């Protein structure tokens, strides 16, 4: 089993920045892929960003490309999401996800999920 715990959510004004962090623990084996998803009220969960096992490869949704940056620290087993130029439409619960099975970076299939952290952006 793999456990994920998110932190760093909060209430900010439009244009502000926020950094989310996900701490990964458990049986990650030789490595894991990780990603962030979000779910706004009344909407389906959507993919935000993914990072490969080494941290060199990243992939973003068009809605956050150029504003958000995903990164990971394998020594600390953390996966971060730096969010800049936040917009009210970024308001959602943000979830960290991980997988220990190698899949293409663009695949949205993940096996382990955190509980989520709320991000609210006021206009």
N, C-alpha and C positions, 0 to 999 in steps of 0.2 A: 504494500500500500504506500501511497504517496500523499502527504498532507501539505496543504497550501493555506497560508494565512496572509490576507491582504491588510495593508494599512496605508494611511495617508490621505484618505478622502476628507471632504469638508465642503464648506460653503464659501464660494469666491465670487467676485464680480467679473463680468465679461472683460476679456483682455488680460486677465491675471494668469498666473502659472500655478501648477500644482504637481507634486511628484507622488506617485503611488509606488508602493513597494510590496513585493510578494516574497515571503520566506518559504522555501521548499524544504521538506524533510521527508524521511522515510526511505523506502527502497527504490532509489533512482538508478541503481545499477551503474553502468558505465557512462550514463549521461541521459539527458532528457531534452525534449523540445518544450518550449513555453510560449505562451501567448496571453494577450489580454482581450477580453470581450466586454461588451456592455449591453445593458438592457434598460431602455427607457420605459416609463409607465405606459402601458397599453401597447407596447411594441414587442416584437420578437428580439431575442438576443442576437447581437450582431458582432462580427469579428472586428477587432480594432488593429492589432499588431501582433506579429510573431517574431521570434528570434530562434535561430538554429542552435544546435548543441554547443558549438564553439563560441557563439556570440558574434561571429563575423557577418553572418547572413541575417538580414531582417526583411520584413514584408509588412506593408501597411495597407489599410483600406484607403480609398481615395478621399474619404471625408476627413481624415486626420493627417494625411501625408503632408509633410512640410511643417506641421505644428507639433506633432507628438514624436517622441523618440523612445524606442524600447532598448533596454540594455540588460546585461546580466553579469553577475560576479559569481563565477563558479566556485571560488574559494569560500565565499560566504553563503552560497546557495540562495542567492536573491535574484529576483527579476524585477526591474524597475520600469516605470512608464513616466517619462517626463512630458507633461502636457503644458504647452505654451499657447498663448493667444486663445484662451478658452472662450467658447461661445455658449449661449443658453442652450443650444441644441446638443451640446455635449453632456447635458444633465442626464445622469443614468446611474444605475448600480454597475460598478466595474468589477469584473471577475477575472481572476488569474486562473490559467489552465495549464496543464502539463501532460506530456505523454512520454513514455519510455520506449515506444515502438517508433522506429524511423519511418516518417512519412514526408511527402513533399512539403516544403515550407508553406505553400499555399493551401494545403489541406486544412480544413477547419474541424477535423475530427480529433478530439482530445479526450483523454480517459480520466483525468483527475481535475477537480474543480475546488476553488476556495469558496468561502461563504459570501464574498462580495463586500465592497465598500462603496458608500454613497458619495457621489460627486454632484454638487448642485451649483450651477452657474447662473447668477442673477444678472438681469439686463440693466 
